Amino acid sequence: MPPTPQPKNARSGSPLPALARSSPEPLYQQLARLLAGQIDSGELAAGAQLESEPDLMAKYGVSRVTVRQATALLRRQGRLVARRGKGTFVAGRLLTHDLDALHGFYDALRSQGVEPRTRLLEFAPEGGVRDPENLAPGQLPVRLKRLYYLDERPFALVVAYLPEAARALGEHKARLMTAYQIVSHLGIRVTHADVTIRCQRAGRSVARLLGLKQAESMLVMERRSFSNHGAVCEAMRIHIVPERYEFRLSIPGALEIARSVHPVQLLADPRALPETEVL
């Protein structure tokens, strides 16, 4: 029986490292490591579609279970992303939004060496007046909608609500300025902001703009900014494709144990242990 052909590198034509079936390392981990190496080398570029399960099975002589375990591991590591009905793709660079400092969404991307492409979808001087989703109704009547792209794919939808004075800017200037730049242009100094982050299912219109399926999960960040006079001067809701974005916060101070837990008492009297486990 002729030997099984060894898979070859698509670029160089040289044989790919074979999976060591006698190794104590599971085959799926070996396959995941091999695919990760192809991602790191650029052979599998960001956004490239991974070969199908049958193709990977035939190429490396492994079972479907092994392929699924390997790709699942790489998805957990953020190296691959599955798009329902489309396949599995190489994830792009993971971007981090640092919540330790107050800065705009655009600036958070640029600070990481990323220059996103943007498209102004709307500049509506009265758009926020009757908008039920306005985070500061009655105070911020101007509504601005902007779509962000990374690697030529929709990445985030920003809906911003701005003060009445922003009406005078007009669409052309609004196209060239971020929300915080507009606020600064109006002579308003932002001193602090309230930020909330949640996971939410995409509605029809947002899903269409971001290339998601309706009800697919996305990240939503809401921000209300305040001036030195204590008034809300800007509000923003950002819908983000979650596969390439994370939020980070560094919390100073010593650990404070929950006041209701009494470790000494629990150790001294085992009968005092609560019925539910404390995590």
Summary of the structure (lengths in Angstrom):
residues: 279
radius of gyration: 25.1
end to end distance: 57.2
largest distance: 83.0
contacts: 711
relative contact order: 0.11
helix: 29%
strand: 28%
